[in-house]
């Protein structure tokens, strides 16, 4: 049986997603750090009934420093 882990990618778990979100990371950065697509992060949110992630364009300028858009 093949391992779920693919070289260079980390598995996305509900706990890991929640943790990264609490750090202020947006879905695009979460995806980049885990080596997966942004769509995969969005699909995981739907699967686990989590709210939609914040997109960079939705962050008001006055709070944008709280969201890490790029590594």
C-alpha angles and dihedrals in degrees: 000000000000120000117246089227114089120199109271095013131097120211114252113233128181090245093050091049092050091047094051091046090053088054087062097253120150121224094259092057093043089053093048093050092049095043094240135112125272087239089059089056090049092049091050090053090054093046092053094040093242122153119265115276124251115261121213092241090054094057111099113235092242092062100031092106088066091061120068105217099176136020 
